């Protein structure tokens, strides 16, 4: 019996990379997992099989989360299968790297739609179920690029920075409903996205990392998001507001301090920065 036994989790972009590592770790913790994908049906099915082999339950969840018309039916299918959604991990993302002077409008729009607008679409679809239950954990995967920028990634950086702002606002709005919202900003994790970079670009990145290596999934990519999904307060969190935020009388489990969890440690590849309520 894991710490998430009885919980249902939705992970977008879970067929590969960090999303896959998160989905597998949630399954290892005992959760039922909806493994989101847009095109990689076979790889999503592999993740589902792996979660079941771990003793958990899972289902593939095919949808283009950039398209709100596909999101609603997808979330409805999770409710039909598992009856609830307790945890949402907004992880889906793409890159269309190009210097700003050469970037097309479509390259800008496609990254914003998939990496940022999808967070709104999926969160909006899941929220009514979490509000009704009086419980929810939302984890949004941002990036170190959203905090510091990167050459040739103005679209990606803008989307990931937008996730941080969205998370802060959502955290303030939803804490009184028993729902926490966190953003995790991984450093450079050894995924297919990193592997596709030219060698010179990879080497320039490694020059900025004291350990001189990329983070390694699954643990270094999934640890922060899974802890947020469990509702843990990672070590090193600094109280931003010492007061407690109270919900309705008698709901003691709703009383939580607001925290700004600054965990970005360059000596820990994949260390997150999170805004928690």
ZIGI-V627376 format. One record per residue. N is the residue number from 1. RES is the residue in one small letter. PSI is psi as a letter, one per 30 degrees, with the letter a starting at -180 (* if undefined). OMEGA is omega in whole degrees, 0 to 359 (none if undefined). Layout:
n = {N	N}
res = {RES	RES}
psi = {PSI	PSI}
omega = {OMEGA	OMEGA}
This chain:
n = {1	2	3	4	5	6	7	8	9	10	11	12	13	14	15	16	17	18	19	20	21	22	23	24	25	26	27	28	29	30	31	32	33	34	35	36	37	38	39	40	41	42	43	44	45	46	47	48	49	50	51	52	53	54	55	56	57	58	59	60	61	62	63	64	65	66	67	68	69	70	71	72	73	74	75	76	77	78	79	80	81	82	83	84	85	86	87	88	89	90	91	92	93	94	95	96	97	98	99	100	101	102	103	104	105	106	107	108	109	110	111	112	113	114	115	116	117	118	119	120	121	122	123	124	125	126	127	128	129	130	131	132	133	134	135	136	137	138	139	140	141	142	143	144	145	146	147	148	149	150	151	152	153	154	155	156	157	158	159	160	161	162	163	164	165	166	167	168	169	170	171	172	173	174	175	176	177	178	179	180	181	182	183	184	185	186	187	188	189	190	191	192	193	194	195	196	197	198	199	200	201	202	203	204	205	206	207	208	209	210	211	212	213	214	215	216	217	218	219	220	221	222	223	224	225	226	227	228	229	230	231	232	233	234	235	236	237	238	239	240	241	242	243	244	245	246	247	248	249	250	251	252	253	254	255	256	257	258	259	260	261	262	263	264	265	266	267	268	269	270	271	272	273	274	275	276	277}
res = {x	x	x	x	x	x	x	x	x	x	x	x	x	x	x	x	x	x	x	x	x	x	x	x	x	x	x	x	x	x	x	x	x	x	x	x	x	x	x	x	x	x	x	x	x	x	x	x	x	x	x	x	x	x	x	x	x	x	x	x	x	x	x	x	x	x	x	x	x	x	x	x	x	x	x	x	x	x	x	x	x	x	x	x	x	x	x	x	x	x	x	x	x	x	x	x	x	x	x	x	x	x	x	x	x	x	x	x	x	x	x	x	x	x	x	x	x	x	x	x	x	x	x	x	x	x	x	x	x	x	x	x	x	x	x	x	x	x	x	x	x	x	x	x	x	x	x	x	x	x	x	x	x	x	x	x	x	x	x	x	x	x	x	x	x	x	x	x	x	x	x	x	x	x	x	x	x	x	x	x	x	x	x	x	x	x	x	x	x	x	x	x	x	x	x	x	x	x	x	x	x	x	x	x	x	x	x	x	x	x	x	x	x	x	x	x	x	x	x	x	x	x	x	x	x	x	x	x	x	x	x	x	x	x	x	x	x	x	x	x	x	x	x	x	x	x	x	x	x	x	x	x	x	x	x	x	x	x	x	x	x	x	x	x	x	x	x	x	x	x	x	x	x	x	x	x	x}
psi = {j	l	f	g	k	f	k	k	k	k	j	l	h	g	f	l	b	e	e	e	e	e	e	e	e	e	e	f	f	g	l	k	k	j	j	k	l	e	f	i	e	e	e	e	e	e	e	e	e	e	e	e	f	f	g	a	k	l	k	k	j	k	k	j	f	f	j	f	f	f	e	e	e	e	e	e	e	e	e	e	e	f	f	l	j	e	k	k	j	j	f	k	l	l	k	i	k	k	l	e	f	f	k	l	e	e	e	e	e	e	e	e	e	e	f	e	e	e	e	e	e	e	e	e	e	e	e	e	e	e	e	e	f	g	k	l	j	k	j	k	j	b	l	f	e	f	e	f	l	k	k	g	h	e	e	e	e	e	e	e	e	e	e	e	e	e	e	e	e	e	e	e	e	f	e	f	g	g	k	k	k	k	k	k	i	l	a	j	k	i	a	e	e	e	f	f	k	l	e	e	e	e	e	e	e	f	f	f	j	e	f	h	l	l	l	j	l	e	e	f	f	f	e	e	e	e	e	e	e	f	g	l	j	k	k	f	k	k	k	e	j	f	l	k	k	k	b	k	k	f	i	f	f	f	j	k	l	k	k	j	j	j	g	j	j	f	f	j	k	g	k	l	k	k	j	k	*}
omega = {179	182	181	177	181	178	175	184	172	178	177	181	189	182	182	172	182	180	177	180	179	181	180	181	176	176	178	179	176	182	165	191	169	187	185	177	176	184	187	183	182	181	175	178	177	179	177	180	180	179	178	177	177	180	180	177	183	175	173	183	183	177	170	186	173	182	183	179	178	185	183	179	180	179	177	180	177	178	179	183	188	176	184	170	182	186	173	174	178	187	187	180	176	172	171	190	176	177	187	182	182	184	179	177	179	178	175	186	184	179	179	180	185	188	184	182	179	179	176	184	184	178	180	181	183	188	181	181	178	180	179	180	184	183	174	175	179	181	181	182	175	180	173	178	178	180	187	184	178	180	177	183	179	180	181	180	180	180	183	174	178	178	180	179	177	182	181	180	180	180	180	182	194	183	182	177	179	183	175	181	181	171	176	183	181	167	183	181	182	178	178	180	178	182	181	180	173	183	182	178	178	181	178	177	182	177	181	183	183	180	176	175	175	174	185	171	8	194	184	176	188	189	182	179	181	177	177	178	177	183	178	170	184	179	180	179	182	180	177	178	183	180	174	180	185	174	181	180	177	180	186	180	180	183	183	170	172	183	165	185	181	186	183	182	183	177	176	180	181	179	188	162	186	174	187	171	none}
